[in-house]
Amino acid sequence: MVASSFAVLRASRLCQQGWKSWARLLVPPPLSTGGWTTWARTNATLSVEPEARSCWDEPLSISVRGLAPEQPVTLRSVLRDEKGALFRAHARYRADAGGELDLARTPALGGSFSGLEPMGLLWAMEPERPLWRLIKRDVQTPFEVELEVLDGHEPDGGQRLARAVHERHFLAPGVRRVPVREGRVRATLFLPPEPGPFPGIIDLFGVGGGLLEYRASLLAGKGFAVMALAYYNYDDLPKNMETMHMEYFEEAVNYLRSHPEVKGPGIGLLGISKGGELGLAMASFLKGITAAVVINGSVAAVGNTISYKDETIPPVTILRNQVKMTKDGLKDVVDALQSPLVDKKSFIPVERSDTAFLFLVGQDDHNWKSEFYADEISKRLQAHGKEKPQIICYPAAGHYIEPPYFPLCSAGMHLLVGANITFGGEPKPHAMAQLDAWQQLQTFFHKQLGSECLHVSPKI
């Protein structure tokens, strides 16, 4: 098992825009009484760099000027998703002797997080609606993040001193979005702005179904041609997952490989959860897949049969008596699947694959035993003379390892279980894992698919 050190965390520079601008924003009128608080309320400015807009995976520089020396303030962030659900975070700070604070240098004194956390106001957001996961459904519009500076250390009671609204985009300037309806394939292809060809990647999500594009759109800004692929419950695709026919995925692979703006000869796969399981099956059965990144995926067929030509892999047995309940009334299903070492027919035949693998593992994943699966895949590959895969484990990270700065989704509805379950994870280490994983997968794909990889230093 290879552990991640978090020694160097890097973020791409390809989404950067104009810097070095101050935003003087909405301040209340002067109070009738005197004193330092009145002076601060009429002079505070909130700065966000890049100004006005940035890509979602891009770090921000957030600072406040014009406060009184050592003035106590609270910074608060609010985001409303496309279904109207609110996400919030707040942190208490104290200005320095010059009346300034910079989140890159000033530690938070408590709130949603504490310590030196320049991006805590994003990754520490929590949903107002319980068990709600932040998902971007339309990448052509941004999320708007409202940032406020409040007087004092009461997140809901202080007078507002300054405010900024910042747009977090999912399409870097010039990235092209191309809907795909080719044969049976239902997908969206994202292409970088420069002339191709580019390394090609198919992107797969989990059991939620539909077509999620936000990870593919962000990766396209890093120099990849990325196709977000739907495989059920979308358009005219099947409404359920009773059988996953690899012929459909083969058609998608052939489409991407033959695209004039995709660099060959092989392509990459990126899958999380069920998408990781399917990516593993694709790499085992199909040709033309050079590299695959599996994020918390299973080595066994789960909940449905996997079929290719005259072969089938039956789903692993569900051990309902192994489902536990947490103190919060959530189901914990981490022990509810039979081991593929027992249900051997459910083991995906990874030994057939010549693909280079990277496994990204949350060690507190409670959806299933991702670390165990990655270990068993590694053993199976090496036993058959194949290349040892790279495995990176993240302590205290949960199941949904997303692009950087997405809030942790530690619990929610699982469609196969039909109930709310715990997905695991702790906010701070999970945020660190997401930032590192994002860079690791880019580096891996650039290396395996043959292209350049550029980085700048990020901020967590």
C-alpha positions in Angstrom: 0.0 0.0 0.0 1.3 3.4 -1.0 0.4 6.3 1.3 0.0 10.0 0.3 2.3 12.4 2.1 0.6 15.7 1.2 4.1 17.1 1.1 3.5 19.1 -2.1 0.0 20.1 -3.1 -0.2 21.9 -6.5 -3.0 23.4 -8.5 -3.2 24.1 -12.3 -2.6 27.6 -13.6 -4.7 27.2 -16.6 -7.8 28.7 -15.2 -6.1 31.9 -13.9 -7.4 35.2 -15.0 -6.7 38.8 -14.1 -5.2 39.4 -10.7 -4.4 42.4 -8.5 -7.7 44.1 -8.1 -9.5 45.3 -5.0 -13.2 45.2 -4.6 -14.7 47.9 -2.5 -18.2 46.6 -1.7 -21.4 47.6 0.0 -20.8 49.2 3.3 -23.5 50.5 5.6 -23.8 54.3 6.1 -21.9 55.9 9.0 -23.3 55.5 12.5 -24.3 58.5 14.5 -22.2 57.5 17.5 -18.4 57.8 17.5 -15.6 55.3 18.2 -13.4 52.9 16.3 -16.3 50.6 15.3 -18.0 53.4 13.4 -14.7 54.2 11.6 -14.2 50.5 10.7 -17.7 50.2 9.4 -17.3 53.0 6.9 -13.9 52.0 5.6 -13.6 48.2 5.5 -12.9 46.7 2.1 -13.0 43.0 1.1 -10.6 41.8 -1.6 -11.0 38.6 -3.6 -8.3 37.7 -6.1 -8.9 36.8 -9.0 -11.4 39.6 -9.0 -15.1 38.8 -9.7 -14.7 35.3 -11.2 -12.5 32.2 -11.2 -12.6 28.5 -12.0 -14.0 26.3 -9.3 -10.7 24.4 -8.7 -8.7 27.7 -8.6 -7.5 29.0 -5.2 -8.6 32.4 -4.1 -6.8 35.1 -2.1 -9.2 36.7 0.4 -8.3 39.6 2.5 -9.8 42.6 4.4 -8.4 46.1 4.9 -9.6 49.2 6.6 -10.5 47.6 10.0 -9.5 49.0 13.3 -6.3 47.6 14.9 -7.1 44.1 16.3 -10.7 44.4 15.5 -12.7 41.1 15.9 -14.7 40.2 12.8 -16.5 37.2 11.3 -16.2 36.2 7.7 -19.1 34.3 6.3 -19.7 32.5 3.0 -23.0 31.6 1.4 -23.7 29.6 -1.8 -27.1 28.6 -3.2 -27.1 25.6 -5.5 -29.3 25.1 -8.6 -32.1 23.5 -6.6 -32.2 26.4 -4.1 -30.4 24.7 -1.3 -28.1 26.9 0.8 -24.5 26.1 1.8 -22.8 28.2 4.5 -19.5 28.5 6.4 -18.1 31.1 8.8 -15.0 31.8 10.7 -13.9 34.2 13.4 -10.8 36.4 12.9 -8.9 39.3 14.5 -7.3 42.0 12.4 -3.6 42.8 12.8 -2.2 46.0 14.3 -2.6 47.7 10.9 -6.3 46.8 10.7 -5.8 44.1 8.0 -6.3 40.4 7.8 -5.2 38.0 5.0 -6.6 34.5 5.1 -3.3 33.2 3.8 -1.5 34.6 6.9 -4.2 35.0 9.6 -5.5 31.9 11.4 -9.2 31.5 12.0 -10.1 31.5 15.7 -13.0 29.1 15.3 -16.3 28.6 13.6 -16.7 26.2 10.7 -12.9 25.7 10.8 -9.9 27.0 12.7 -6.2 27.7 11.9 -4.6 28.9 8.7 -7.1 27.9 6.0 -7.1 30.3 3.0 -9.9 28.3 1.3 -11.8 27.1 4.3 -14.8 29.4 3.5 -15.5 27.1 0.6 -14.5 23.5 1.5 -16.0 23.9 5.0 -19.4 24.8 3.8 -22.3 22.8 5.2 -25.8 22.4 3.7 -28.7 24.1 5.4 -30.7 21.1 4.2 -29.6 18.0 6.0 -27.8 15.2 4.0 -27.6 17.4 0.9 -24.7 17.0 -1.6 -23.4 20.0 -3.6 -23.5 19.1 -7.3 -23.1 21.4 -10.3 -25.7 20.4 -12.9 -25.3 23.1 -15.5 -21.6 23.9 -16.1 -22.5 26.8 -18.5 -23.5 28.9 -15.4 -21.4 29.6 -12.4 -22.0 29.2 -8.7 -22.2 32.5 -7.0 -20.4 32.7 -3.6 -21.4 35.6 -1.4 -18.7 36.6 1.1 -19.4 39.0 4.0 -17.3 40.6 6.8 -19.3 41.1 10.0 -18.4 43.1 13.0 -17.6 41.0 16.1 -17.6 37.2 16.6 -21.3 36.5 16.2 -21.9 34.9 12.8 -25.6 35.8 12.8 -25.6 39.1 14.8 -22.8 41.3 13.7 -23.2 44.5 11.6 -22.1 43.9 8.0 -18.9 45.8 7.2 -18.2 44.6 3.6 -19.5 42.2 1.0 -18.4 40.6 -2.2 -20.0 38.3 -4.7 -17.6 36.0 -6.5 -18.5 33.7 -9.5 -17.0 30.2 -9.5 -17.0 28.9 -13.1 -16.7 25.4 -14.4 -15.7 26.3 -18.0 -12.3 27.9 -18.4 -12.3 30.7 -21.1 -12.3 29.1 -24.5 -13.2 25.5 -23.4 -15.7 24.1 -25.9 -18.8 22.1 -24.9 -20.0 19.6 -27.5 -23.1 17.5 -26.9 -22.7 13.9 -28.2 -25.5 11.8 -29.7 -23.6 9.3 -31.8 -25.2 5.9 -32.2 -26.2 4.8 -28.7 -23.7 7.1 -27.0 -25.1 9.9 -24.9 -22.4 12.2 -23.6 -20.9 15.7 -23.6 -17.4 16.3 -24.9 -15.3 19.1 -23.6 -12.3 20.4 -25.6 -9.6 22.8 -24.7 -9.5 26.2 -26.5 -6.2 25.5 -28.3 -6.0 23.5 -31.5 -5.7 19.7 -30.8 -5.2 16.9 -30.8 -5.4 16.4 -27.0 -5.2 13.4 -24.7 -8.7 11.8 -24.4 -10.4 10.8 -21.2 -13.9 9.3 -20.5 -15.4 10.5 -17.2 -17.8 8.3 -15.3 -19.9 9.1 -12.1 -21.8 6.8 -9.8 -25.3 5.4 -9.2 -27.0 8.8 -9.3 -27.4 8.3 -13.1 -27.9 11.1 -15.5 -25.1 13.2 -17.0 -22.7 15.1 -14.7 -20.3 17.3 -16.5 -18.5 19.4 -13.9 -15.4 17.3 -13.5 -15.0 16.8 -17.2 -15.4 20.6 -17.9 -12.8 21.5 -15.3 -10.3 18.9 -16.7 -10.7 20.2 -20.2 -9.2 23.5 -18.9 -6.0 21.5 -18.1 -5.4 20.4 -21.7 -7.5 17.2 -22.0 -10.4 16.2 -24.3 -12.8 14.9 -21.7 -16.1 13.1 -22.5 -18.6 13.0 -19.6 -20.5 9.8 -20.3 -24.0 8.9 -19.3 -24.9 5.3 -18.9 -28.4 5.1 -17.4 -31.4 7.2 -16.5 -30.6 9.8 -19.1 -32.3 10.7 -22.4 -33.2 7.4 -24.1 -30.7 5.3 -22.1 -32.1 2.5 -19.8 -33.8 3.7 -16.7 -32.2 1.1 -14.4 -28.9 -0.7 -14.0 -30.0 -4.3 -14.0 -27.3 -5.1 -16.6 -24.3 -3.1 -17.7 -23.5 -4.0 -21.3 -19.9 -3.3 -22.1 -20.8 -3.0 -25.7 -22.3 0.5 -25.0 -19.0 1.6 -23.3 -17.0 0.1 -26.2 -19.0 2.3 -28.6 -18.1 5.3 -26.4 -14.4 4.3 -26.4 -14.3 3.9 -30.1 -16.1 7.3 -30.6 -13.6 9.2 -28.5 -10.5 7.4 -30.0 -11.6 8.2 -33.5 -12.4 11.9 -32.8 -10.1 14.1 -34.9 -9.2 16.3 -31.9 -8.2 13.3 -29.7 -4.6 12.2 -29.5 -4.1 8.4 -29.8 -3.5 5.6 -29.8 -5.2 5.0 -26.4 -7.4 7.0 -24.1 -7.8 7.4 -20.4 -10.7 6.6 -18.0 -11.7 8.4 -14.8 -14.4 6.9 -12.6 -15.6 7.4 -9.1 -17.7 4.9 -7.1 -19.9 2.9 -9.5 -18.1 4.8 -12.3 -14.8 3.4 -10.9 -16.2 -0.1 -11.0 -17.3 0.3 -14.6 -14.0 1.8 -15.5 -12.3 -1.2 -14.1 -14.6 -3.5 -16.2 -13.9 -1.4 -19.3 -10.2 -1.7 -18.8 -10.5 -5.4 -18.4 -12.7 -6.2 -21.4 -12.1 -3.4 -23.9 -9.1 -2.4 -26.1 -7.6 1.1 -26.5 -7.6 2.1 -22.9 -4.1 3.2 -21.9 -4.6 4.6 -18.4 -7.4 4.5 -15.8 -7.9 6.5 -12.5 -10.3 4.7 -10.1 -11.6 6.8 -7.2 -13.0 4.6 -4.5 -14.2 1.9 -6.9 -15.1 -1.7 -6.4 -13.4 -4.8 -7.9 -16.6 -6.7 -7.8 -19.9 -6.2 -9.8 -22.2 -4.5 -7.3 -26.0 -4.4 -7.6 -26.1 -5.5 -11.3 -24.6 -7.9 -13.8 -21.7 -6.8 -16.0 -22.0 -8.3 -19.5 -19.7 -8.4 -22.5 -20.5 -10.6 -25.5 -21.0 -14.1 -24.2 -19.5 -13.4 -20.7 -21.3 -12.2 -17.6 -20.2 -11.2 -14.1 -22.9 -11.6 -11.5 -23.3 -9.1 -8.7 -21.7 -9.8 -5.4 -23.9 -11.1 -2.6 -25.4 -8.4 -0.3 -25.1 -9.3 3.4 -28.1 -7.4 4.8 -27.4 -8.7 8.3 -24.1 -6.8 8.3 -25.8 -3.4 7.8 -25.3 -1.3 11.0 -26.9 1.9 12.3 -24.9 4.9 13.4 -25.7 7.0 16.4 -27.2 9.5 14.0 -29.7 7.0 12.6 -27.8 6.4 9.3 -27.1 3.1 7.8 -23.5 2.0 7.7 -23.1 -0.5 4.8 -19.3 -0.8 4.6 -19.5 -4.5 5.7 -22.7 -5.3 3.7 -21.0 -6.7 0.6 -19.6 -10.2 0.4 -15.9 -10.4 -0.3 -15.1 -11.0 -4.0 -12.5 -13.5 -2.7 -15.6 -15.6 -1.6 -17.9 -14.6 -4.4 -15.2 -15.3 -7.0 -17.5 -15.1 -10.0 -18.1 -11.4 -9.1 -14.5 -10.5 -9.3 -13.9 -8.3 -12.4 -11.1 -10.0 -14.5 -8.5 -7.2 -14.1 -5.7 -9.6 -15.0 -6.7 -9.3 -18.6 -6.0 -5.6 -18.7 -2.8 -3.9 -20.0 -4.0 -0.5 -18.7 -1.9 1.5 -16.3 -3.9 2.1 -13.1 -4.0 4.8 -10.4 -6.2 4.1 -7.4 -7.2 7.0 -5.2 -8.6 5.7 -1.9 -10.4 7.3 1.0 -9.4 5.3 4.0 -12.6 6.3 5.8 -14.9 5.3 2.9 -18.0 3.7 4.4 -19.7 3.1 1.0 -17.6 0.0 0.6 -14.1 -1.3 1.2 -12.2 0.7 -1.3 -8.8 0.2 0.2 -9.3 -3.6 0.3 -10.4 -3.6 -3.3 -7.4 -1.6 -4.5 -5.1 -4.0 -2.6 -6.7 -7.1 -4.2 -6.6 -5.6 -7.6 -2.9 -5.0 -7.1 -2.3 -8.5 -6.0 -4.2 -10.0 -8.9 -2.4 -7.9 -11.5 1.0 -8.7 -10.1 0.2 -12.4 -9.9 -0.5 -12.4 -13.6 2.8 -10.5 -14.5 1.1 -7.2 -15.0 2.4 -3.8 -13.9 1.9 -2.9 -10.2 -0.7 -0.2 -10.0 -0.1 3.1 -8.1 -2.3 3.3 -5.0 -2.6 6.5 -3.0 -4.4 6.4 0.3 -5.9 9.4 2.1 -6.4 9.0 5.9 -9.8 10.3 7.1 -11.1 10.9 3.6 -14.6 9.6 2.7 -16.2 8.2 -0.4 -16.9 11.3 -2.6 -13.4 12.6 -3.4 -14.4 15.5 -5.7 -12.4 18.3 -7.4 -10.9 20.7 -5.0 -13.0 22.9 -2.6 -16.2 20.9 -2.9 -17.6 20.5 0.6 -17.5 17.0 2.1 -20.6 14.9 1.6 -20.4 12.6 4.6 -23.9 11.2 4.4 -26.9 11.0 2.1 -29.2 9.0 0.1 -27.9 5.8 -1.6 -30.1 4.8 -4.5 -29.1 1.1 -4.4 -29.6 0.9 -0.6 -32.8 3.0 -0.7 -31.8 4.8 2.5 -29.5 7.5 3.9 -26.1 6.1 4.6 -22.8 7.4 6.0 -20.1 8.0 3.3 -17.4 8.7 5.8 -14.7 11.4 5.9 -13.7 14.4 8.1 -13.9 17.9 6.5 -10.2 19.1 6.8 -8.4 15.9 5.7 -11.0 15.2 3.1 -10.4 18.7 1.6 -6.7 18.0 1.6 -7.3 14.7 -0.1 -9.4 16.3 -2.8 -6.7 18.9 -3.6 -4.0 16.3 -3.8 -6.0 13.8 -5.7 -6.9 16.4 -8.3 -3.2 17.0 -9.0 -2.3 13.3 -8.8 -4.8 12.3 -11.5 -3.7 15.1 -13.8 0.0 14.2 -13.4 -0.9 10.5 -14.1 -2.9 11.2 -17.2 -0.3 13.7 -18.6 2.4 11.1 -18.1 0.5 8.0 -19.4 -1.2 9.8 -22.3 1.8 11.8 -23.4 1.5 15.5 -22.8 2.9 18.3 -20.7 1.8 18.9 -17.1 1.9 22.4 -15.6 1.3 23.4 -12.0 1.4 26.4 -9.6 1.3 26.2 -5.9 -2.3 25.9 -4.5 -3.9 27.0 -1.3 -6.1 24.7 0.7 
